[in-house]
């Protein structure tokens, strides 16, 4: 019998569902995560789904350069403001689009669902900017990317490191015109829990959420991120991310995907050509220190292709080379694994009975602690 990766190991990269459209069905499990399953009656026992799984057959891309780390910010104030970090992704994507290529990345749909899409115009770049603290649905984007590459076109594929691993595994080889960007990730929260948060928010305000910004830049860049919810009636709700029930649960690793609690990508050995994220805790000895409040990107070059791509766009960036140790000191996505807490099991037991009560009850202690922390911060500021 053909068996996919276990529930605890499956990352949801969807390489198997892209390689097989006959027997692989994608479902939403009881915790709100998208998972592939095999429909045995339709299965041909060919084994393609198993062979393409990066969990069962780990992917190790060829890396021939020494890692280099940079602190960067975009020279354009408009791009910096419209990005969660320093706006480096915009320049990488623009380079590929100007070569008549295609860019794949995560966006919010009109229903506030996070999904991967393909764009071929700079006018659509705004859809792929900014943080989405929810695991995206890759859909059939791996298959689409391969089609573009086989046609000789340029492709930039951005995503979580486990999604990039799924892409490489699905492709079966590297392509000269493929560039990959993996995002620093502390874990992938449940899309189902996020959908419940949005639903309850809409009930409370009596209006549909039109879009969400987890890191509203006009309030600055930093760990005290402000979340903005925009409604279809034109109103807006803004509050500290960690004072919301979803933001609190995300920051305390309460409802991450099971595979995230033993993530093999949270280290220096990255899967993408380039790794992007926030450069938290950046020091003051920067040539662009006065712009730091607007966001600073962490950039790590992991391959020769990654270096070539970065060299092609860095004239449009303000760049300072830094050390990996400085970056990893303040970013858990680079130097530690999540520890699965007993509260996660208890949370999902309660979540299956009453999602609203579970979300509010299990995040209440942390939100109270954050409220007092921010109160003290304001008093001493």
BAKE-657323 format. One record per residue: residue in three letters; chain; x, y, z of N, C-alpha, C in turn. Coordinates in steps of 0.1 Angstrom, whole numbers. Layout:
N
ALA A X Y Z X Y Z X Y Z
...
END
This chain:
381
UNK A 8 -12 0 0 0 0 9 13 0
UNK A 5 22 -8 12 35 -9 9 44 3
UNK A 19 49 10 16 58 21 23 71 20
UNK A 16 82 22 22 95 23 29 98 36
UNK A 35 109 37 41 113 50 30 113 61
UNK A 34 110 73 25 110 84 19 124 87
UNK A 8 124 95 2 137 98 12 146 106
UNK A 21 141 114 30 149 121 42 154 113
UNK A 44 147 101 56 151 93 52 159 81
UNK A 40 157 76 36 164 63 36 179 65
UNK A 43 186 56 44 200 56 33 208 48
UNK A 26 200 40 16 206 32 22 213 20
UNK A 33 209 15 40 215 3 32 212 -10
UNK A 24 202 -10 16 198 -21 23 193 -33
UNK A 35 189 -32 42 183 -43 35 170 -48
UNK A 30 163 -39 23 150 -43 10 153 -50
UNK A 2 163 -46 -10 166 -53 -8 173 -67
UNK A 4 179 -69 8 184 -81 13 173 -91
UNK A 19 163 -86 24 152 -94 13 142 -98
UNK A 2 141 -90 -9 132 -92 -22 139 -91
UNK A -30 139 -102 -43 145 -101 -54 134 -103
UNK A -50 122 -100 -59 110 -101 -63 105 -88
UNK A -53 103 -79 -57 96 -66 -54 105 -54
UNK A -48 116 -56 -45 125 -45 -56 136 -43
UNK A -62 136 -32 -72 146 -28 -67 154 -17
UNK A -69 167 -18 -66 176 -7 -78 180 1
UNK A -77 178 14 -88 180 23 -83 189 35
UNK A -93 195 42 -90 203 54 -92 194 66
UNK A -82 192 74 -84 183 86 -90 190 98
UNK A -92 183 109 -99 189 120 -92 200 127
UNK A -79 202 124 -72 214 130 -71 226 120
UNK A -78 224 108 -78 235 99 -67 236 89
UNK A -59 225 88 -48 225 78 -52 217 66
UNK A -46 222 54 -48 215 42 -39 203 41
UNK A -44 191 38 -36 179 38 -39 170 25
UNK A -29 164 19 -32 155 8 -35 141 14
UNK A -44 134 8 -48 120 11 -49 112 -1
UNK A -47 99 0 -48 90 -12 -62 84 -12
UNK A -68 85 -24 -81 78 -26 -77 64 -32
UNK A -77 54 -23 -72 41 -27 -78 35 -39
UNK A -91 37 -41 -98 31 -52 -93 37 -66
UNK A -88 49 -65 -83 55 -78 -67 53 -80
UNK A -61 49 -69 -46 48 -69 -41 37 -79
UNK A -31 41 -87 -25 32 -96 -12 25 -91
UNK A -9 28 -78 3 23 -71 16 26 -79
UNK A 16 37 -86 28 41 -93 40 46 -84
UNK A 36 51 -73 46 56 -63 51 70 -66
UNK A 46 77 -76 51 90 -79 49 100 -67
UNK A 38 99 -60 35 107 -48 46 106 -37
UNK A 50 93 -35 60 90 -25 74 95 -29
UNK A 77 93 -42 90 97 -47 92 112 -47
UNK A 81 119 -48 82 134 -49 81 141 -36
UNK A 79 133 -25 77 139 -12 90 143 -6
UNK A 92 156 -3 105 160 3 107 156 17
UNK A 97 151 24 98 146 37 103 131 37
UNK A 98 123 28 102 109 26 115 108 18
UNK A 118 118 10 130 118 1 136 133 2
UNK A 143 136 13 148 149 15 156 155 3
UNK A 153 168 0 160 175 -11 172 182 -6
UNK A 183 181 -13 195 187 -9 201 195 -21
UNK A 197 207 -23 202 215 -35 217 217 -34
UNK A 223 217 -46 238 220 -46 241 234 -42
UNK A 250 235 -33 254 249 -28 269 250 -29
UNK A 274 259 -36 288 260 -39 294 273 -34
UNK A 287 281 -27 292 294 -22 291 295 -6
UNK A 300 303 -1 299 306 14 288 316 16
UNK A 279 313 26 268 321 29 273 336 32
UNK A 265 345 26 268 359 29 255 366 34
UNK A 256 374 44 244 380 50 245 395 49
UNK A 233 401 46 232 415 44 220 421 51
UNK A 222 433 56 210 441 60 207 451 49
UNK A 195 451 44 191 459 32 178 466 34
UNK A 177 477 27 164 484 26 163 490 13
UNK A 151 491 7 149 497 -6 152 512 -6
UNK A 158 517 -17 160 531 -18 148 539 -20
UNK A 137 532 -24 124 539 -26 116 539 -13
UNK A 112 551 -8 104 553 4 90 546 2
UNK A 85 547 -10 72 542 -13 72 527 -12
UNK A 82 520 -17 83 506 -17 86 501 -2
UNK A 94 509 5 97 505 19 84 505 27
UNK A 76 516 25 63 517 33 53 506 29
UNK A 54 501 17 44 491 12 49 477 14
UNK A 60 476 22 65 462 25 66 460 40
UNK A 66 448 44 67 445 58 81 447 64
UNK A 91 445 55 105 446 60 111 458 52
UNK A 122 455 45 129 465 38 127 466 23
UNK A 118 458 17 114 459 3 123 453 -6
UNK A 131 443 -2 140 436 -11 133 428 -21
UNK A 123 421 -17 115 412 -26 111 419 -38
UNK A 106 431 -37 101 439 -48 111 440 -59
UNK A 124 442 -56 134 444 -66 138 430 -72
UNK A 138 420 -64 141 407 -70 130 403 -80
UNK A 117 405 -76 106 402 -85 106 410 -97
UNK A 109 423 -96 109 432 -107 119 428 -118
UNK A 131 424 -113 141 419 -122 136 408 -131
UNK A 129 398 -125 124 386 -132 113 391 -142
UNK A 104 399 -137 92 404 -145 97 411 -157
UNK A 108 419 -156 113 427 -167 120 418 -177
UNK A 122 406 -174 127 396 -183 116 388 -189
UNK A 104 393 -188 92 386 -193 89 373 -185
UNK A 94 372 -173 92 360 -165 80 361 -156
UNK A 79 351 -147 68 349 -138 72 348 -124
UNK A 64 354 -115 67 354 -101 56 347 -93
UNK A 59 338 -85 50 330 -77 51 334 -62
UNK A 40 337 -55 41 340 -41 27 340 -35
UNK A 27 343 -22 14 342 -14 7 356 -14
UNK A -7 355 -15 -15 366 -15 -28 363 -7
UNK A -35 374 -3 -48 372 3 -59 373 -8
UNK A -67 363 -8 -78 363 -18 -89 372 -12
UNK A -100 374 -20 -111 383 -16 -118 377 -4
UNK A -116 365 -1 -123 358 11 -113 357 22
UNK A -102 365 22 -92 365 33 -86 351 35
UNK A -84 344 24 -77 331 24 -63 333 18
UNK A -53 328 23 -39 329 18 -37 318 8
UNK A -33 322 -4 -31 313 -15 -19 317 -23
UNK A -12 308 -29 -1 311 -39 -8 314 -52
UNK A -2 324 -59 -6 328 -72 6 331 -81
UNK A 3 332 -94 13 336 -104 10 349 -109
UNK A 21 358 -110 19 371 -116 29 373 -128
UNK A 26 381 -137 35 384 -148 36 399 -151
UNK A 31 407 -142 31 422 -143 35 429 -131
UNK A 43 439 -132 47 447 -120 35 454 -113
UNK A 24 455 -121 12 461 -115 6 452 -104
UNK A 9 440 -104 4 430 -95 13 427 -83
UNK A 24 434 -83 34 431 -72 29 433 -58
UNK A 20 443 -57 14 446 -44 7 435 -37
UNK A 2 425 -46 -5 414 -40 4 404 -33
UNK A 17 404 -37 27 395 -31 35 401 -19
UNK A 34 414 -18 41 421 -7 35 418 7
UNK A 42 421 17 38 420 31 36 406 36
UNK A 37 405 50 36 393 57 22 387 57
UNK A 21 374 55 8 367 57 11 356 67
UNK A 7 358 79 10 348 90 1 336 90
UNK A -1 330 78 -10 319 77 -3 310 66
UNK A -4 297 67 1 289 57 -7 290 44
UNK A 0 293 33 -7 295 20 -11 281 14
UNK A -21 282 6 -25 270 -2 -18 271 -16
UNK A -8 262 -18 0 262 -30 -8 259 -42
UNK A -19 251 -41 -27 247 -52 -18 240 -63
UNK A -20 244 -75 -13 237 -86 -1 246 -91
UNK A 4 255 -82 15 264 -87 28 257 -90
UNK A 31 246 -84 43 238 -87 42 234 -102
UNK A 31 229 -106 29 224 -120 30 236 -129
UNK A 24 247 -126 24 259 -134 39 264 -136
UNK A 46 264 -125 60 269 -125 69 260 -134
UNK A 66 247 -133 74 238 -142 71 240 -157
UNK A 58 243 -160 54 246 -173 61 258 -179
UNK A 63 268 -170 70 281 -175 84 278 -177
UNK A 90 270 -168 105 267 -169 107 258 -181
UNK A 99 248 -184 100 240 -196 99 248 -209
UNK A 92 259 -208 90 268 -220 102 277 -221
UNK A 112 276 -212 124 285 -213 122 299 -207
UNK A 112 300 -198 109 313 -192 115 314 -178
UNK A 117 327 -174 123 329 -161 112 328 -150
UNK A 115 322 -139 106 320 -128 113 324 -115
UNK A 106 332 -107 110 335 -93 99 329 -84
UNK A 102 319 -76 92 312 -67 96 315 -53
UNK A 87 322 -46 89 325 -31 79 318 -23
UNK A 84 314 -11 75 307 -2 82 303 11
UNK A 75 295 19 82 290 31 92 280 27
UNK A 102 277 35 113 268 31 108 254 27
UNK A 97 249 35 92 236 32 85 236 18
UNK A 79 248 14 73 249 1 83 249 -10
UNK A 94 255 -8 105 255 -17 111 241 -19
UNK A 112 234 -8 116 220 -9 107 212 -17
UNK A 94 214 -15 84 207 -23 85 211 -38
UNK A 88 223 -41 90 227 -55 102 220 -61
UNK A 113 220 -55 125 213 -60 123 198 -62
UNK A 116 192 -52 113 178 -53 104 175 -64
UNK A 94 183 -66 85 181 -78 92 183 -91
UNK A 100 193 -92 107 196 -105 117 184 -108
UNK A 123 179 -98 133 168 -100 147 173 -104
UNK A 148 185 -107 161 191 -111 160 206 -109
UNK A 172 212 -110 172 227 -110 172 232 -124
UNK A 168 244 -126 167 251 -139 175 263 -139
UNK A 182 266 -149 191 278 -150 182 291 -148
UNK A 170 291 -152 162 303 -151 152 303 -140
UNK A 155 294 -130 146 294 -118 154 300 -107
UNK A 147 310 -100 153 316 -88 143 313 -76
UNK A 148 309 -65 139 306 -54 143 314 -42
UNK A 132 319 -35 134 327 -23 126 320 -11
UNK A 133 316 -1 126 311 11 125 322 22
UNK A 114 322 28 111 332 38 114 327 52
UNK A 120 336 60 122 332 74 109 330 81
UNK A 107 318 87 94 314 92 96 308 106
UNK A 87 313 115 87 308 129 77 297 130
UNK A 70 294 120 60 283 120 47 287 112
UNK A 40 277 107 28 280 99 15 278 107
UNK A 8 289 110 -4 287 118 -15 281 110
UNK A -25 276 116 -37 269 110 -45 279 102
UNK A -47 277 89 -57 285 81 -71 284 87
UNK A -75 273 92 -88 271 98 -90 280 110
UNK A -80 281 119 -81 290 130 -82 304 126
UNK A -74 308 116 -74 321 111 -88 325 105
UNK A -94 315 98 -107 317 92 -117 319 103
UNK A -116 312 114 -125 314 125 -123 328 131
UNK A -111 332 132 -108 346 138 -115 356 129
UNK A -113 355 116 -120 365 107 -135 364 108
UNK A -141 352 109 -155 351 110 -160 358 123
UNK A -154 355 134 -158 361 146 -156 377 146
UNK A -146 381 139 -144 396 138 -155 402 130
UNK A -159 396 119 -169 401 111 -183 401 118
UNK A -185 391 127 -197 391 135 -197 402 145
UNK A -186 405 151 -185 415 161 -187 429 155
UNK A -182 431 143 -182 444 137 -194 446 127
UNK A -201 434 124 -213 435 116 -209 438 101
UNK A -197 435 97 -193 438 83 -182 429 79
UNK A -181 427 66 -171 418 60 -157 424 61
UNK A -147 416 64 -133 421 63 -129 421 48
UNK A -124 432 44 -120 433 30 -106 429 28
UNK A -97 433 37 -83 429 36 -77 431 50
UNK A -65 425 52 -58 425 65 -44 428 63
UNK A -38 436 72 -24 439 71 -18 436 85
UNK A -11 425 86 -5 420 99 5 430 105
UNK A 11 438 96 22 447 100 19 461 94
UNK A 10 469 99 7 482 94 19 491 96
UNK A 25 495 85 38 502 85 37 516 90
UNK A 26 522 89 25 536 93 27 538 108
UNK A 27 527 116 29 528 130 44 523 134
UNK A 52 522 123 66 519 125 69 504 122
UNK A 82 501 123 86 487 121 93 482 134
UNK A 88 471 139 94 465 151 86 454 156
UNK A 90 449 168 83 438 174 69 441 179
UNK A 66 454 182 52 457 186 44 460 173
UNK A 42 450 165 35 452 152 21 455 154
UNK A 15 464 146 1 468 146 -6 461 135
UNK A -17 455 138 -25 448 128 -37 456 124
UNK A -39 458 111 -50 466 106 -60 457 98
UNK A -73 458 102 -83 451 95 -92 462 88
UNK A -93 460 75 -101 470 67 -114 463 63
UNK A -125 470 65 -139 464 63 -145 470 50
UNK A -154 463 45 -161 467 32 -168 480 33
UNK A -172 484 46 -179 497 48 -170 509 49
UNK A -157 506 47 -147 517 48 -141 519 61
UNK A -146 512 71 -140 514 85 -128 505 86
UNK A -120 509 97 -107 501 99 -106 499 114
UNK A -101 487 118 -97 484 131 -82 481 132
UNK A -76 488 142 -61 487 143 -58 484 158
UNK A -51 474 160 -46 470 174 -33 463 173
UNK A -26 462 184 -13 455 184 -16 440 180
UNK A -8 435 172 -10 421 167 -11 411 178
UNK A -3 412 188 -3 402 199 -14 405 209
UNK A -22 415 207 -33 417 216 -46 411 210
UNK A -45 407 197 -56 399 191 -54 384 194
UNK A -65 377 194 -65 363 198 -56 355 188
UNK A -58 358 175 -50 351 165 -35 354 166
UNK A -32 367 167 -18 372 168 -11 366 181
UNK A -19 365 192 -13 360 204 -10 345 203
UNK A -19 338 197 -17 323 194 -6 321 185
UNK A -4 329 175 7 327 165 20 330 172
UNK A 21 340 180 34 344 187 38 334 197
UNK A 28 327 203 32 317 213 32 302 208
UNK A 32 301 195 32 288 188 21 279 192
UNK A 9 284 194 -2 276 200 -8 267 189
UNK A -9 272 177 -17 263 167 -9 263 154
UNK A 4 259 155 12 257 143 10 243 137
UNK A 13 242 124 12 228 118 22 219 126
UNK A 17 206 128 26 197 136 40 196 131
UNK A 42 196 118 56 195 113 65 206 117
UNK A 59 218 120 67 230 124 74 228 137
UNK A 69 219 146 75 217 159 88 209 158
UNK A 92 204 147 104 198 145 110 202 131
UNK A 110 215 128 114 220 115 129 218 113
UNK A 133 213 102 147 211 98 153 223 91
UNK A 145 233 88 149 244 80 153 256 89
UNK A 152 256 102 155 267 110 170 267 114
UNK A 178 269 104 192 270 106 199 277 94
UNK A 212 276 94 219 283 83 218 276 70
UNK A 216 263 70 215 256 57 201 257 51
UNK A 200 267 43 187 271 37 184 264 24
UNK A 172 263 20 168 256 8 167 265 -5
UNK A 164 278 -3 163 287 -14 176 293 -18
UNK A 176 299 -30 188 306 -35 191 318 -26
UNK A 180 324 -22 181 336 -13 171 334 -2
UNK A 175 338 10 166 338 22 163 353 26
UNK A 150 355 27 146 369 31 138 369 44
UNK A 139 380 52 131 381 64 134 395 70
UNK A 130 396 83 133 408 90 147 407 97
UNK A 154 418 97 167 418 104 165 424 118
UNK A 159 415 127 156 420 140 169 422 148
UNK A 169 432 157 180 435 165 192 441 158
UNK A 190 447 146 201 452 139 208 463 147
UNK A 221 463 146 229 473 154 227 487 148
UNK A 234 497 155 233 511 151 243 515 141
UNK A 254 507 138 265 511 130 261 508 115
UNK A 250 514 110 246 512 97 247 525 89
UNK A 250 523 76 251 535 67 238 541 65
UNK A 227 534 68 213 539 66 205 538 79
UNK A 212 541 90 206 539 103 193 548 105
UNK A 193 560 99 182 569 100 169 563 93
UNK A 171 552 85 159 546 78 155 533 85
UNK A 162 530 95 159 517 102 145 516 107
UNK A 139 526 111 125 526 116 115 522 105
UNK A 119 523 93 110 520 82 111 505 77
UNK A 120 498 84 122 484 80 135 480 74
UNK A 141 469 80 154 464 74 152 449 71
UNK A 156 446 59 155 432 55 167 424 58
UNK A 166 412 62 176 402 63 177 395 50
UNK A 189 395 44 191 388 31 203 379 33
UNK A 201 366 30 212 357 30 213 350 16
UNK A 225 350 10 227 344 -3 232 330 -1
UNK A 225 320 -7 228 306 -4 234 299 -16
UNK A 233 305 -28 238 298 -40 244 308 -50
UNK A 251 303 -60 257 312 -70 246 319 -77
UNK A 235 313 -80 224 320 -87 218 331 -78
UNK A 217 328 -65 212 338 -56 221 350 -56
UNK A 234 348 -56 243 359 -56 242 367 -69
UNK A 240 360 -80 239 367 -93 226 376 -93
UNK A 216 370 -88 203 378 -88 204 390 -79
UNK A 210 388 -67 211 399 -58 221 410 -63
UNK A 232 406 -70 241 415 -76 234 424 -87
UNK A 224 418 -93 217 425 -104 207 435 -99
UNK A 204 435 -86 194 445 -81 199 453 -70
UNK A 211 451 -65 215 458 -53 218 473 -55
UNK A 219 477 -68 221 491 -70 209 499 -66
UNK A 197 492 -65 185 499 -61 182 497 -46
UNK A 192 492 -39 190 489 -24 201 496 -17
UNK A 199 499 -4 209 503 5 214 491 13
UNK A 227 488 12 232 475 16 243 476 26
UNK A 243 468 36 253 467 46 256 452 48
UNK A 268 447 46 271 433 49 273 431 64
UNK A 266 421 69 266 418 84 271 403 86
UNK A 270 399 98 274 385 102 261 377 104
UNK A 262 364 102 251 355 105 248 355 120
UNK A 259 355 128 257 355 142 248 366 147
UNK A 251 378 142 243 390 146 228 388 142
UNK A 226 382 130 212 380 126 205 369 134
UNK A 212 358 136 205 347 143 203 349 158
UNK A 210 359 164 209 362 178 195 366 182
UNK A 188 373 172 175 379 175 164 374 167
UNK A 167 363 160 156 357 151 155 342 153
UNK A 144 338 159 142 324 162 140 315 150
UNK A 137 322 139 136 314 126 149 309 121
UNK A 160 314 127 173 310 123 181 301 132
UNK A 176 300 145 185 294 155 178 285 165
UNK A 165 282 163 159 273 172 147 266 166
UNK A 142 255 173 130 248 169 119 251 179
UNK A 107 250 174 96 252 183 95 240 192
UNK A 91 242 204 88 231 213 73 229 215
UNK A 68 217 211 54 215 211 49 215 226
UNK A 39 223 228 34 225 242 22 216 244
UNK A 20 212 256 8 205 260 -5 213 257
UNK A -4 226 258 -15 234 256 -20 233 241
UNK A -12 230 232 -16 228 218 -27 217 217
UNK A -24 206 223 -33 195 223 -47 199 230
UNK A -45 205 241 -58 210 248 -65 220 240
UNK A -58 229 233 -64 239 225 -73 233 214
UNK A -67 223 207 -75 218 196 -86 209 200
UNK A -85 203 212 -96 195 218 -108 205 220
UNK A -105 217 226 -115 227 228 -120 233 215
UNK A -110 235 206 -114 241 193 -124 234 185
UNK A -123 220 186 -133 212 178 -147 213 184
UNK A -148 217 197 -161 218 203 -166 232 201
UNK A -158 242 204 -162 256 203 -150 265 199
UNK A -148 267 186 -136 275 182 -135 289 188
UNK A -146 296 189 -145 309 195 -140 309 209
UNK A -146 301 218 -142 300 232 -127 296 233
UNK A -124 286 225 -110 280 226 -100 291 222
UNK A -102 299 211 -93 309 207 -91 320 217
UNK A -102 324 223 -101 335 233 -96 330 247
UNK A -100 318 251 -96 313 264 -81 310 264
UNK A -76 303 254 -62 299 255 -52 310 251
UNK A -57 321 246 -48 332 244 -49 343 254
UNK A -59 342 263 -61 353 272 -49 356 281
UNK A -43 347 288 -32 350 297 -20 357 289
UNK A -17 353 277 -7 360 270 -11 374 266
UNK A -23 376 262 -28 389 258 -28 399 270
UNK A -31 394 282 -31 402 294 -16 406 297
UNK A -7 396 296 7 399 298 13 410 288
UNK A 8 409 276 13 419 266 7 432 269
UNK A -6 433 273 -12 446 277 -4 452 288
UNK A 0 445 298 7 451 309 21 455 304
UNK A 27 447 296 41 450 291 40 463 283
UNK A 30 465 274 29 477 266 26 489 275
UNK A 18 487 286 15 498 295 27 503 302
UNK A 35 494 307 48 497 313 57 504 303
UNK A 57 499 291 66 505 281 62 520 278
UNK A 49 522 277 44 536 275 47 545 287
UNK A 47 540 299 49 548 310 64 552 311
UNK A 73 544 307 87 547 308 93 553 295
UNK A 85 553 285 89 559 272 91 574 273
END
